[in-house]
Amino acid sequence: MRTPRCRVTGRDLIDFADSTLSPRRRAALEAHIASCAVCQQRLADDRRVDTLVRSGSVAPGNLAAERAAFRLRLMEEARRHERVPFGRYASVAACLAACVVVASVIWSSGFGGVVRDRIEVLFPEQTSRQIGSSPDDNAPLAYLGSVPETLPTGMVFQGILVTPSEMQQRSTYCNEDGWCIQLVQAKATSDMRCSTEQPFERVYVDGTEVCLRQFGDDPQAFNVMAWKRNDVEFRVAVVASPYPHAAAYSREGAVAIVAAVIAAQSSP
Amino acid sequence: MAIELAGREWDTMQERDDLENAGIASGDAEAFAVLADQHYGQILRFLTYRLLDGELARDLTQDVFLDAFRHFDRYDGASSFAAWLHGIAHKRLLMHWRRARLKRFVSLDWAHPADSQELRIEAETGSVEERDMLQHVLVTLSPALREVLLLHSLEGFTAVEIARILGISPAAAARRISRAKHEARARIDDLMQEPEGRA
């Protein structure tokens, strides 16, 4: 395209048309173009292409309708941001937190054993890893006291789930009859006083105030035992039994469990 | 940053400040909708020409403006707002083609041409012959050359702005524009030499 005497490149002509050349360079190029038929032709050709491209237009349809459709989507997006002010990660975190809360409520209720049985059947590996059957997986936190190997009525340690960030650990014990309890040990954050009103009952075990929670309407059955010792809160909950609607201990049974845990804390 | 656009000085930093003062940066959807109205037709036209598929272009245009709304804080005023929008449109196009290529690969349907050739161009100011000529040029140019041709000839961006939109150097952008226009001219000449032409 270029004549031997014309060293102007296509890039130069584009910058010339864009008016992005320095004043000095622009003046020099203008002087050259005035006397160069090749450059004049190339510029004219470029303008012809520009004119052709600008001559047509794709039919955008009903632009007003397109804008209205976008506006609806935009407002929906804005509402979503308002509902979740910290963005999508916050919503994911909130969902996870909700799942944890729901799972913990289910676990601490009488349904825990049923759920656990189902999980073991479906995901045996996950269950054992979650409970932490190996001390390496979930090493108990020493400042929360010791974890008994066995408890009365043939309860044997099954595993432990340690959450250091919450200064808490949950140990699970089961016996061969299908009873399971969970011992929760957590750093005490406040004084714990037991109410003497229903459904609670206050007892003392080895000089320690223990709160028993009545199970349903039966004043002789208890499914949660809670106490505080050495700045650690202990809570024992019955999480599974062979009976679908009865997961509780008698008063004597509950006290025996508590005494065993307290004895384990006192032993060297 | 002050740049020259279409023969006038355009202070992009001022434009950014104006948009921020209008509440766009703080997520005011109403303010953004007003701003989007001003640029909607331009982006829709650009994507329709690039994709040669009106339906797809409409979907992608919405995505471009939603991206702009979500990430307005990334607009630093180094270019005009219109150029920034075209940059988002360019990235959306790349994502679309990446997915389309994968889809073609998975379905072994890659024997079909990359673009649908169902573009219907209306003769806005030119004749029917010019419309057919333009359609032929756009359809036969490679996607990369078609993109710079549209950005330069149709949208009026300078090579410097196109460089920012495409993420390439200004020199490379200017060379690509020059080549696109050269090839467009060649297509036009080819067509002129075929009396029967294309319908």
Interface residues (C-beta under 8 A of the other chain):
Chain A: M1 T9 G10 R11 L13 I14 D15 D18 S19 T20 D45 D46 R48 V49 D50 T51 L52 V53 R54 S55 G56 S57 V58 A59 P60 G61 L63 E66 R67 A69 F70 R71 R73 L74 M75 E77 A78 H81
Chain B: E4 G7 G27 A29 F32 A33 A36 D37 Y40 G41 L44 R45 T48 Y49 G54 R58 T61 Q62 F65 L66 F69 R70 L119 R120 I121 E122 A123 E124 T125 G126 E130 R131 M133 L134 Q135 V137 L149 L150 H152 S153 L154 T158 A159 V160 A171 A174 R175 I177 S178 R179 K181 H182 A184 R185 I188
